[in-house]
Amino acid sequence: MLESFVKELSQEPFWTAFGLVGQFTFAGRFILQWLVSEFKKKSHVPVAFWYLSLVGSMILLAYSIHRSEPIFILGFSLNAVIYIRNLHLIYKHKQTGEVTVTEKDED
């Protein structure tokens, strides 16, 4: 595995670094969610989770397109739609200030 990584890094240093940045960004969202949940002492998904998800997913989508990986292209394309929808719902909710039934039951 290490040999394969070194080979790819030497052949396409930009794309390998770009893919790694995407992977670290995408994985960083879970570290962020874990730390925020520990701080709040309850499970919580911060808004930044969705931004990291979107950015990491878009970077990995670009990397997958470059590598011509149809399975990953499909997966990361769908992810982006879901993350954008979640961000839209969060934005819309902040504008109205409504408390949903689910939020009433949280505490």
Summary of the structure (lengths in Angstrom):
residues: 107
radius of gyration: 17.4
end to end distance: 46.6
largest distance: 54.3
contacts: 260
relative contact order: 0.10
helix: 84%
strand: 0%
